[in-house]
Amino acid sequence: MIIREKEPENLEFPFSTLDGYLVPNERFYVRSHFATPTIDARTYKLRIEGAVERPLEIGYDELRSLGREKATALLECAGNSRVFLTPKVKGVAWELGAVGTAEWTGVPLAAVLKRAKLKDSAVDIVLEGADSGEIKDEPKAPRILPFARSLPRAKALGHEILLAYQMNGTELPTAHGYPVRAVVPGWYAVASVKWLTRIIALEKPFSGFHQTIDYSYWTQDHGLPTLVPVTEIQVKSEIARPEFHEVVPANTVYRVHGAAWTGESEISRVEVSTNGGASWQPARLADKSRRHAWRLWEYSWRTPANRTRVTLMSRATDKTGRTQPLMHDRQRGAYMVNMVLPIDVDVR
């Protein structure tokens, strides 16, 4: 793992080591905003409150008894690849590896909300974690605050959202939210709150720190600049090998490979350029199309016969017709970085 921060712990999956569909737990990237909390499953309680007819406290074993669903889903940090932005922006300096696909097992959030009898007046469902801390950079929060994000009612009631207690068939690792975390497929991982301890149904939109001041971006609403929360994952592909400035042998067939993903759609095409974007060739998609997970791809490249430097690029398109842009949308700031990333390699 690549250490991006020691405290709080932020570890990056070395994307060049991508060698299978599921990323093992010990190599799955870790994103933490505050210090990792210690939670004992024997005394764990998940509180459901707010605009519900039946407020609840559910223990770990009781929660697991409510259902067992599996979902293969990709999580990507909303700041993945921000190190490639110029000028430099604030935030953890992720390169390619703040992303990964895993198999999650848990209880549908919708089942828990049904048990608590969600009121018709509820519009936002807030997910709160046990991790908390002080915001040190401006603008600062007025006090120590827990990490919390919300989902709109319709999204929260979707059957695909899990309160997960297992990852790749084993108990959730502490760094990934033990004993229970949310998994929100199709949305950036900021929505998949770890160490989940409280669910609050609100009768108005949630305006918490990590919903409005942080993890938000600018858009245009009737010509007016408006901040909105980061939500759906954008279409994207990344090259795992060759790496930046890797030396590849001349006059041979090299396997260029990587992964591509999108939010609520599915990947339909990946193309590769071996001449800096002047022309594009189709890559082979290595597995079947699946919502909410990445597709591995590969391309057989006949390298030049003479010594030279080559710029490789990949771009993905999903079934809605969205294609990776060549440039980053500046209104997104340090988030949702999905532009095509040139990979310079040396042929010798």
Beta strands, then each sheet from edge to edge (+ up, - down):
strand 1: 2-5
strand 2: 10-12
strand 3: 45-50
strand 4: 56-59
strand 5: 69-76
strand 6: 99-108
strand 7: 124-133
strand 8: 145-152
strand 9: 162-167
strand 10: 170-171
strand 11: 181-183
strand 12: 196-202
strand 13: 216-221
strand 14: 224-229
strand 15: 236-241
strand 16: 247-248
strand 17: 253-261
strand 18: 267-273
strand 19: 281-282
strand 20: 284-285
strand 21: 295-302
strand 22: 308-318
strand 23: 343-347
sheet 1: 1+ 2-
sheet 2: 4+ 3- 12- 7+ 8-
sheet 3: 5+ 6- 9+ 10-
sheet 4: 5+ 6- 9+ 11-
sheet 5: 13+ 14-
sheet 6: 15+ 17- 21+ 20-
sheet 7: 16+ 23+ 22- 18+ 19-
end
